Amino acid sequence: MLKPWVFLGFLLIVGLVLPGVAIFANWILSPKKPNAIKQSTYECGIETVGETYVQLKGQYYIFALIFLVFDIEAVFLFPWAVAYEKLSLYMVLEGVLFIFILTAGLVYAWRKGALEWF
């Protein structure tokens, strides 16, 4: 009765211990000789000129979130599209409703100006 739970507990323990061992080994084996050159900020091997912190517009984050929502939509719709011929009418209507809700969200974001780059 408890056999599946023992396997799950073992998997959880291994999943927690293995990354911990790797992090600990990195901490033990890594060289620890910091100096000014190693601590300096650089970008692509070139020293930075001016301020290193650049703040982006918040609208770019909204754009990224909208992209993420529609990217996940594709993941959810792929199995539905693959099994389209085997689905009942109810399931097809559920998929169409899902697409309609996401389209309404896209129209809302478009009208609010969340997709503008300027």
TORLO-954982 format. One record per atom (N, C-alpha, C): residue in three letters; x, z, y. Coordinates in steps of 0.02 Angstrom, whole numbers, padded with zeros to 5 digits. Layout:
+--------+--------+--------+--------+
| residu |      u |      w |      v |
+--------+--------+--------+--------+
|    ALA |      X |      Z |      Y |
...
+--------+--------+--------+--------+
***
This chain:
+--------+--------+--------+--------+
| residu |      u |      w |      v |
+--------+--------+--------+--------+
|    MET |  00041 |  00000 | -00060 |
|    MET |  00000 |  00000 |  00000 |
|    MET |  00043 |  00000 |  00063 |
|    LEU |  00098 |  00037 |  00063 |
|    LEU |  00141 |  00042 |  00122 |
|    LEU |  00197 | -00010 |  00122 |
|    LYS |  00201 | -00051 |  00070 |
|    LYS |  00257 | -00097 |  00064 |
|    LYS |  00263 | -00145 |  00124 |
|    PRO |  00209 | -00176 |  00150 |
|    PRO |  00217 | -00219 |  00209 |
|    PRO |  00241 | -00180 |  00270 |
|    TRP |  00220 | -00117 |  00276 |
|    TRP |  00241 | -00078 |  00334 |
|    TRP |  00314 | -00058 |  00330 |
|    VAL |  00339 | -00048 |  00269 |
|    VAL |  00410 | -00032 |  00261 |
|    VAL |  00452 | -00092 |  00283 |
|    PHE |  00431 | -00152 |  00264 |
|    PHE |  00467 | -00212 |  00285 |
|    PHE |  00465 | -00219 |  00361 |
|    LEU |  00408 | -00207 |  00391 |
|    LEU |  00401 | -00211 |  00463 |
|    LEU |  00444 | -00159 |  00498 |
|    GLY |  00446 | -00098 |  00472 |
|    GLY |  00488 | -00046 |  00500 |
|    GLY |  00562 | -00064 |  00495 |
|    PHE |  00582 | -00092 |  00438 |
|    PHE |  00651 | -00113 |  00429 |
|    PHE |  00669 | -00168 |  00479 |
|    LEU |  00624 | -00215 |  00488 |
|    LEU |  00635 | -00270 |  00535 |
|    LEU |  00640 | -00243 |  00607 |
|    LEU |  00600 | -00194 |  00624 |
|    LEU |  00603 | -00164 |  00690 |
|    LEU |  00670 | -00128 |  00701 |
|    ILE |  00692 | -00092 |  00651 |
|    ILE |  00756 | -00056 |  00656 |
|    ILE |  00814 | -00105 |  00663 |
|    VAL |  00814 | -00157 |  00622 |
|    VAL |  00868 | -00208 |  00627 |
|    VAL |  00865 | -00243 |  00694 |
|    GLY |  00804 | -00257 |  00719 |
|    GLY |  00796 | -00290 |  00783 |
|    GLY |  00820 | -00248 |  00842 |
|    LEU |  00820 | -00183 |  00835 |
|    LEU |  00844 | -00140 |  00888 |
|    LEU |  00919 | -00124 |  00880 |
|    VAL |  00942 | -00116 |  00819 |
|    VAL |  01011 | -00096 |  00807 |
|    VAL |  01059 | -00154 |  00817 |
|    LEU |  01042 | -00213 |  00794 |
|    LEU |  01087 | -00270 |  00798 |
|    LEU |  01107 | -00288 |  00870 |
|    PRO |  01061 | -00294 |  00917 |
|    PRO |  01083 | -00306 |  00986 |
|    PRO |  01122 | -00248 |  01015 |
|    GLY |  01104 | -00187 |  00996 |
|    GLY |  01141 | -00128 |  01019 |
|    GLY |  01213 | -00129 |  00996 |
|    VAL |  01224 | -00149 |  00934 |
|    VAL |  01292 | -00153 |  00907 |
|    VAL |  01331 | -00208 |  00944 |
|    ALA |  01299 | -00264 |  00958 |
|    ALA |  01333 | -00318 |  00993 |
|    ALA |  01352 | -00297 |  01064 |
|    ILE |  01308 | -00262 |  01098 |
|    ILE |  01323 | -00239 |  01166 |
|    ILE |  01379 | -00187 |  01165 |
|    PHE |  01376 | -00142 |  01117 |
|    PHE |  01428 | -00091 |  01111 |
|    PHE |  01496 | -00122 |  01095 |
|    ALA |  01497 | -00172 |  01050 |
|    ALA |  01560 | -00206 |  01033 |
|    ALA |  01587 | -00243 |  01094 |
|    ASN |  01544 | -00273 |  01133 |
|    ASN |  01567 | -00306 |  01194 |
|    ASN |  01597 | -00256 |  01243 |
|    TRP |  01566 | -00198 |  01249 |
|    TRP |  01592 | -00146 |  01294 |
|    TRP |  01660 | -00121 |  01271 |
|    ILE |  01669 | -00113 |  01205 |
|    ILE |  01732 | -00088 |  01178 |
|    ILE |  01787 | -00142 |  01182 |
|    LEU |  01772 | -00204 |  01165 |
|    LEU |  01823 | -00256 |  01159 |
|    LEU |  01838 | -00293 |  01224 |
|    SER |  01797 | -00287 |  01274 |
|    SER |  01808 | -00326 |  01335 |
|    SER |  01866 | -00298 |  01375 |
|    PRO |  01904 | -00342 |  01408 |
|    PRO |  01960 | -00318 |  01450 |
|    PRO |  01933 | -00284 |  01512 |
|    LYS |  01967 | -00230 |  01532 |
|    LYS |  01945 | -00190 |  01589 |
|    LYS |  02001 | -00186 |  01640 |
|    LYS |  02016 | -00242 |  01672 |
|    LYS |  02067 | -00244 |  01723 |
|    LYS |  02038 | -00276 |  01786 |
|    PRO |  01994 | -00242 |  01821 |
|    PRO |  01964 | -00273 |  01881 |
|    PRO |  02014 | -00277 |  01938 |
|    ASN |  02009 | -00329 |  01977 |
|    ASN |  02048 | -00336 |  02038 |
|    ASN |  02006 | -00372 |  02090 |
|    ALA |  02033 | -00381 |  02149 |
|    ALA |  01995 | -00410 |  02205 |
|    ALA |  01974 | -00482 |  02190 |
|    ILE |  02015 | -00520 |  02158 |
|    ILE |  01998 | -00590 |  02143 |
|    ILE |  01940 | -00594 |  02093 |
|    LYS |  01943 | -00552 |  02041 |
|    LYS |  01889 | -00553 |  01992 |
|    LYS |  01823 | -00527 |  02020 |
|    GLN |  01825 | -00483 |  02069 |
|    GLN |  01765 | -00454 |  02098 |
|    GLN |  01735 | -00498 |  02154 |
|    SER |  01771 | -00550 |  02174 |
|    SER |  01746 | -00591 |  02230 |
|    SER |  01688 | -00635 |  02207 |
|    THR |  01646 | -00653 |  02255 |
|    THR |  01588 | -00695 |  02242 |
|    THR |  01609 | -00768 |  02247 |
|    TYR |  01590 | -00807 |  02198 |
|    TYR |  01605 | -00878 |  02200 |
|    TYR |  01545 | -00916 |  02171 |
|    GLU |  01542 | -00980 |  02188 |
|    GLU |  01489 | -01022 |  02162 |
|    GLU |  01520 | -01086 |  02135 |
|    CYS |  01513 | -01097 |  02071 |
|    CYS |  01540 | -01156 |  02038 |
|    CYS |  01615 | -01162 |  02047 |
|    GLY |  01650 | -01107 |  02051 |
|    GLY |  01722 | -01109 |  02059 |
|    GLY |  01746 | -01117 |  02130 |
|    ILE |  01699 | -01121 |  02177 |
|    ILE |  01717 | -01129 |  02248 |
|    ILE |  01697 | -01065 |  02284 |
|    GLU |  01741 | -01042 |  02328 |
|    GLU |  01725 | -00982 |  02366 |
|    GLU |  01668 | -00997 |  02415 |
|    THR |  01624 | -00948 |  02424 |
|    THR |  01567 | -00958 |  02467 |
|    THR |  01587 | -00954 |  02541 |
|    VAL |  01548 | -00990 |  02581 |
|    VAL |  01558 | -00990 |  02653 |
|    VAL |  01493 | -00966 |  02683 |
|    GLY |  01497 | -00915 |  02725 |
|    GLY |  01436 | -00888 |  02756 |
|    GLY |  01404 | -00836 |  02712 |
|    GLU |  01340 | -00825 |  02725 |
|    GLU |  01303 | -00773 |  02689 |
|    GLU |  01288 | -00795 |  02618 |
|    THR |  01295 | -00751 |  02570 |
|    THR |  01283 | -00769 |  02500 |
|    THR |  01211 | -00759 |  02479 |
|    TYR |  01172 | -00723 |  02517 |
|    TYR |  01102 | -00710 |  02500 |
|    TYR |  01058 | -00759 |  02538 |
|    VAL |  01019 | -00798 |  02502 |
|    VAL |  00973 | -00845 |  02533 |
|    VAL |  00904 | -00829 |  02509 |
|    GLN |  00858 | -00818 |  02555 |
|    GLN |  00790 | -00801 |  02537 |
|    GLN |  00748 | -00865 |  02536 |
|    LEU |  00713 | -00876 |  02480 |
|    LEU |  00671 | -00935 |  02473 |
|    LEU |  00601 | -00920 |  02497 |
|    LYS |  00565 | -00973 |  02513 |
|    LYS |  00495 | -00964 |  02534 |
|    LYS |  00454 | -00939 |  02475 |
|    GLY |  00406 | -00897 |  02489 |
|    GLY |  00362 | -00871 |  02436 |
|    GLY |  00320 | -00925 |  02405 |
|    GLN |  00310 | -00979 |  02441 |
|    GLN |  00268 | -01034 |  02416 |
|    GLN |  00300 | -01067 |  02355 |
|    TYR |  00366 | -01067 |  02351 |
|    TYR |  00399 | -01096 |  02293 |
|    TYR |  00382 | -01056 |  02230 |
|    TYR |  00376 | -00991 |  02236 |
|    TYR |  00357 | -00950 |  02179 |
|    TYR |  00286 | -00965 |  02156 |
|    ILE |  00241 | -00975 |  02204 |
|    ILE |  00172 | -00994 |  02187 |
|    ILE |  00172 | -01060 |  02151 |
|    PHE |  00211 | -01108 |  02176 |
|    PHE |  00216 | -01173 |  02143 |
|    PHE |  00241 | -01166 |  02072 |
|    ALA |  00290 | -01124 |  02062 |
|    ALA |  00318 | -01112 |  01995 |
|    ALA |  00266 | -01080 |  01949 |
|    LEU |  00227 | -01033 |  01975 |
|    LEU |  00175 | -01001 |  01935 |
|    LEU |  00121 | -01051 |  01915 |
|    ILE |  00102 | -01095 |  01961 |
|    ILE |  00052 | -01146 |  01944 |
|    ILE |  00080 | -01192 |  01890 |
|    PHE |  00143 | -01212 |  01897 |
|    PHE |  00174 | -01253 |  01845 |
|    PHE |  00173 | -01217 |  01777 |
|    LEU |  00188 | -01153 |  01778 |
|    LEU |  00189 | -01114 |  01716 |
|    LEU |  00121 | -01111 |  01684 |
|    VAL |  00069 | -01103 |  01724 |
|    VAL |  00001 | -01101 |  01697 |
|    VAL | -00016 | -01167 |  01663 |
|    PHE |  00001 | -01223 |  01694 |
|    PHE | -00016 | -01287 |  01664 |
|    PHE |  00031 | -01305 |  01607 |
|    ASP |  00089 | -01277 |  01606 |
|    ASP |  00133 | -01286 |  01549 |
|    ASP |  00106 | -01249 |  01488 |
|    ILE |  00083 | -01189 |  01498 |
|    ILE |  00052 | -01151 |  01444 |
|    ILE | -00013 | -01184 |  01421 |
|    GLU | -00048 | -01215 |  01468 |
|    GLU | -00109 | -01252 |  01451 |
|    GLU | -00093 | -01306 |  01399 |
|    ALA | -00038 | -01341 |  01409 |
|    ALA | -00019 | -01393 |  01361 |
|    ALA | -00005 | -01364 |  01292 |
|    VAL |  00024 | -01305 |  01291 |
|    VAL |  00038 | -01272 |  01226 |
|    VAL | -00028 | -01255 |  01191 |
|    PHE | -00077 | -01231 |  01229 |
|    PHE | -00141 | -01214 |  01198 |
|    PHE | -00182 | -01275 |  01178 |
|    LEU | -00175 | -01329 |  01215 |
|    LEU | -00215 | -01389 |  01200 |
|    LEU | -00185 | -01432 |  01145 |
|    PHE | -00122 | -01425 |  01131 |
|    PHE | -00090 | -01467 |  01080 |
|    PHE | -00122 | -01459 |  01011 |
|    PRO | -00131 | -01398 |  00985 |
|    PRO | -00163 | -01392 |  00919 |
|    PRO | -00235 | -01418 |  00920 |
|    TRP | -00269 | -01408 |  00976 |
|    TRP | -00338 | -01432 |  00983 |
|    TRP | -00340 | -01508 |  00979 |
|    ALA | -00292 | -01540 |  01012 |
|    ALA | -00290 | -01613 |  01011 |
|    ALA | -00269 | -01641 |  00943 |
|    VAL | -00226 | -01606 |  00908 |
|    VAL | -00205 | -01629 |  00842 |
|    VAL | -00262 | -01626 |  00792 |
|    ALA | -00303 | -01574 |  00796 |
|    ALA | -00358 | -01566 |  00748 |
|    ALA | -00424 | -01590 |  00777 |
|    TYR | -00422 | -01635 |  00826 |
|    TYR | -00482 | -01656 |  00862 |
|    TYR | -00535 | -01685 |  00815 |
|    GLU | -00516 | -01726 |  00766 |
|    GLU | -00565 | -01758 |  00722 |
|    GLU | -00597 | -01709 |  00673 |
|    LYS | -00565 | -01652 |  00662 |
|    LYS | -00592 | -01603 |  00615 |
|    LYS | -00633 | -01548 |  00649 |
|    LEU | -00639 | -01549 |  00715 |
|    LEU | -00673 | -01496 |  00751 |
|    LEU | -00747 | -01508 |  00754 |
|    SER | -00783 | -01452 |  00756 |
|    SER | -00856 | -01457 |  00765 |
|    SER | -00871 | -01468 |  00839 |
|    LEU | -00934 | -01483 |  00854 |
|    LEU | -00954 | -01497 |  00923 |
|    LEU | -00942 | -01436 |  00967 |
|    TYR | -00954 | -01376 |  00940 |
|    TYR | -00943 | -01315 |  00978 |
|    TYR | -00870 | -01308 |  01000 |
|    MET | -00825 | -01323 |  00954 |
|    MET | -00753 | -01318 |  00969 |
|    MET | -00732 | -01370 |  01021 |
|    VAL | -00759 | -01429 |  01017 |
|    VAL | -00743 | -01481 |  01066 |
|    VAL | -00769 | -01459 |  01134 |
|    LEU | -00828 | -01431 |  01138 |
|    LEU | -00855 | -01408 |  01201 |
|    LEU | -00814 | -01350 |  01230 |
|    GLU | -00788 | -01307 |  01187 |
|    GLU | -00745 | -01253 |  01210 |
|    GLU | -00681 | -01282 |  01241 |
|    GLY | -00652 | -01332 |  01210 |
|    GLY | -00592 | -01364 |  01237 |
|    GLY | -00606 | -01398 |  01304 |
|    VAL | -00663 | -01432 |  01308 |
|    VAL | -00682 | -01464 |  01371 |
|    VAL | -00693 | -01412 |  01425 |
|    LEU | -00724 | -01356 |  01408 |
|    LEU | -00734 | -01302 |  01457 |
|    LEU | -00667 | -01273 |  01480 |
|    PHE | -00620 | -01266 |  01435 |
|    PHE | -00553 | -01242 |  01452 |
|    PHE | -00519 | -01290 |  01501 |
|    ILE | -00523 | -01354 |  01487 |
|    ILE | -00494 | -01404 |  01533 |
|    ILE | -00529 | -01402 |  01600 |
|    PHE | -00595 | -01394 |  01600 |
|    PHE | -00633 | -01391 |  01662 |
|    PHE | -00613 | -01331 |  01705 |
|    ILE | -00604 | -01273 |  01674 |
|    ILE | -00584 | -01213 |  01711 |
|    ILE | -00515 | -01223 |  01741 |
|    LEU | -00468 | -01251 |  01703 |
|    LEU | -00401 | -01264 |  01730 |
|    LEU | -00402 | -01316 |  01785 |
|    THR | -00445 | -01366 |  01779 |
|    THR | -00451 | -01416 |  01832 |
|    THR | -00479 | -01384 |  01895 |
|    ALA | -00528 | -01341 |  01888 |
|    ALA | -00555 | -01306 |  01946 |
|    ALA | -00501 | -01263 |  01979 |
|    GLY | -00458 | -01231 |  01940 |
|    GLY | -00403 | -01192 |  01968 |
|    GLY | -00353 | -01236 |  02005 |
|    LEU | -00340 | -01295 |  01978 |
|    LEU | -00295 | -01342 |  02011 |
|    LEU | -00324 | -01366 |  02078 |
|    VAL | -00389 | -01382 |  02078 |
|    VAL | -00421 | -01404 |  02140 |
|    VAL | -00420 | -01347 |  02191 |
|    TYR | -00432 | -01286 |  02169 |
|    TYR | -00430 | -01229 |  02215 |
|    TYR | -00360 | -01220 |  02245 |
|    ALA | -00308 | -01224 |  02203 |
|    ALA | -00239 | -01217 |  02228 |
|    ALA | -00222 | -01274 |  02275 |
|    TRP | -00245 | -01333 |  02260 |
|    TRP | -00231 | -01391 |  02302 |
|    TRP | -00263 | -01382 |  02371 |
|    ARG | -00326 | -01360 |  02372 |
|    ARG | -00361 | -01350 |  02436 |
|    ARG | -00332 | -01293 |  02477 |
|    LYS | -00305 | -01242 |  02444 |
|    LYS | -00274 | -01186 |  02479 |
|    LYS | -00205 | -01205 |  02506 |
|    GLY | -00178 | -01262 |  02484 |
|    GLY | -00112 | -01284 |  02508 |
|    GLY | -00054 | -01255 |  02468 |
|    ALA | -00067 | -01229 |  02409 |
|    ALA | -00014 | -01199 |  02370 |
|    ALA |  00034 | -01251 |  02341 |
|    LEU |  00013 | -01314 |  02340 |
|    LEU |  00055 | -01367 |  02312 |
|    LEU |  00093 | -01405 |  02366 |
|    GLU |  00091 | -01383 |  02427 |
|    GLU |  00128 | -01416 |  02481 |
|    GLU |  00199 | -01390 |  02484 |
|    TRP |  00246 | -01435 |  02494 |
|    TRP |  00317 | -01416 |  02496 |
|    TRP |  00341 | -01401 |  02567 |
|    PHE |  00303 | -01416 |  02616 |
|    PHE |  00326 | -01408 |  02686 |
|    PHE |  00306 | -01342 |  02715 |
+--------+--------+--------+--------+
***
